[in-house]
Amino acid sequence: MITAFADPLDALFNLQRSLDARLASDWLQDQTTSQGPFPPINVFQQGSDLLAIIELPGIDKNSLQIQAQENTVRIAGKKTISYPEGVSVHRRERIFGEFDRTLSLPVQLDPDGIKAEYRDGILALFMPRSERDKPRTIKIS
Amino acid sequence: MDTKQELQVQQKRELDKKEESTIPVRVFLPTADIYETQDALRVVLEMPGVQKGNVEVHVEDGVLNVEGRLDLTKYQGLQPLYTEYNIGHYSRSFRLSNKINQDKIGAELKEGVLSLTLPKVEEAKPRTIQVN
């Protein structure tokens, strides 16, 4: 079937719906041990590998620390906001401080293959599954 | 003040629109800091995921309107497993209390943070009046 009227808004709507459907799904259960739930994390599957997308606007890249093990990834850092002296503040909604969060995954990762990228206030963690954890096709003899 | 204060996740607030769009997509309000200096009003907005070139800023009838559009192509071929936040375009408006020199509005987008400098027009700047 051909989908007529392909609209970018439609694509966004479908994406929003699919994100909502997985909102705090039990896939990670209570495994995201942490000191507080900041920053918010979305986890996606990309082929057989995993991709975590984390919203962290306005962070100094050098203050981010990422440590990976076979099935945990720790993200720690500090967000600082400075106001020039002698200003009158009208509104202060942005939050700042230190954070430290560990993501425990129910799959085995290849810790050496993990790549992190910080761009436009988004931290993306590419987490390849370890070779021995990948599914194998079993031939029926 | 304790600097080791634990960071809390801020729930994203949605924009209340006057008119609804036919497709019920959600638009989010970027979190904002606003402060005033001697010569300008500074507005700092957090729009994670918005790239340069996808931001529009206007001032019309004393209302500042900022829109940021998200690039969805990055999400192609991704299957969500576990999510804690939703994504969408950003939009927010503020009624300005100062007269702004619209020709000199400065905007800078860095790491998902948009910083706007709205210079006040001369007559709106505070003056020190000498009492004789």
Interface residues (C-beta under 8 A of the other chain):
Chain A: D7 P8 L9 D10 A11 L12 F13 L15 Q16 S18 L19 D20 A21 R22 L23 A24 S25 W27 L28 Q35 G36 P37 F38 P39 P40 I41 N42 V43 F44 Q45 Q46 L50 L51 E55 L56 P57 G58 I59 K79 I81 Y83 P84 G86 V87 S88 V89 H90 R91 R92 E93 R94 I95 F96 G97 E98 F99 Y118 D120 G121 I122
Chain B: T3 K4 Q5 E6 L7 Q8 V9 Q10 S21 I23 P24 V25 R26 T31 A32 D33 I34 Y35 E36 T37 L41 R42 V44 E46 M47 P48 G49 V50 Q51 L70 L72 Y75 G77 L78 Q79 P80 L81 Y82 T83 E84 Y85 N86 I87 G88 H89 K110 E111 G112 V113
